[in-house]
């Protein structure tokens, strides 16, 4: 059986924020191609409107080619300048650059038209025409620069947001020295075992839960480990609340199969912990229900997990929104479109259903 794991996806977190479409990525990171593609679209519309407006069947080829070259030069060099010096320019410097660039380019435009004798007319006429065209295509380059800044800013914000969410999950990996903690627990457990076998078993479950919490998030994690930690967490809650706890727990997976399936750390635990933080888990008439199972259909494996609980407050979903949003981001990172997370509140009941489709066969 093929084993899917986090090691195959270690770099996906940062790659997720890059533009996946190769063509778009090349355009955005290559100003030459970006300006060229934009100008071809612009000039196609420009030529079409020119023919429609003046009702001509053709245009001066030399005139069109010169304007194309001039338009590309103005847009490209203004874009390159702004991309390299935008952080160093003040508002006055920005407008001063635009003014000088337009004047210099207009003079070149007028001189070239006269030297090549493309269209008859005085220098002043060509200069005015050059100023208008230079202004037009310089603004075109500035517009492309503004679009790029928005795109770069959007992806940077997205990257920061998901890195922050990754830090939120990393928070579960506690900062205490695990060796000190586990050695102390083992020493205490050795003494407790002499007096109470039940308490000894409960401490073992608690130690397992803590060990899982200390596990490095970069390490491979399996569904079997997540479910085992969830069971340990539930046992700790049973010890805490005893008979007052109203909970039906039915998550029993095949250990061999579940130990071969990748699953991100703390997902099921976070869902369950939210029940104890914000839900009603002491109503014996409406107990908390947690269920999970693996289903094999035509050789394809699917994991189903569900929870149902009474809510103490009306804004139960709002209180859990940050946690649920983080869970969705992590699931999307690991499984892309291969998962479904649905939740809703009906009357005083909160229902959550998670489904993960594993792209492997048994």
HELIX and SHEET records of a PDB file:
HELIX    1   1 UNK A    6  UNK A    9  5                                   4    
HELIX    2   2 UNK A   12  UNK A   15  1                                   4    
HELIX    3   3 UNK A   22  UNK A   29  1                                   8    
HELIX    4   4 UNK A   31  UNK A   54  1                                  24    
HELIX    5   5 UNK A   61  UNK A   85  1                                  25    
HELIX    6   6 UNK A   91  UNK A  116  1                                  26    
HELIX    7   7 UNK A  123  UNK A  170  1                                  48    
HELIX    8   8 UNK A  178  UNK A  193  1                                  16    
HELIX    9   9 UNK A  197  UNK A  214  1                                  18    
HELIX   10  10 UNK A  223  UNK A  241  1                                  19    
HELIX   11  11 UNK A  242  UNK A  244  5                                   3    
HELIX   12  12 UNK A  255  UNK A  258  1                                   4    
HELIX   13  13 UNK A  267  UNK A  278  1                                  12    
HELIX   14  14 UNK A  316  UNK A  335  1                                  20    
SHEET    1   A 4 UNK A 247  UNK A 251  0                                        
SHEET    2   A 4 UNK A 288  UNK A 297  1                                        
SHEET    3   A 4 UNK A 300  UNK A 311 -1                                        
SHEET    4   A 4 UNK A 279  UNK A 280 -1                                        
SHEET    1   B 5 UNK A 247  UNK A 251  0                                        
SHEET    2   B 5 UNK A 288  UNK A 297  1                                        
SHEET    3   B 5 UNK A 300  UNK A 311 -1                                        
SHEET    4   B 5 UNK A 349  UNK A 361 -1                                        
SHEET    5   B 5 UNK A 339  UNK A 346 -1                                        
END                                                                             
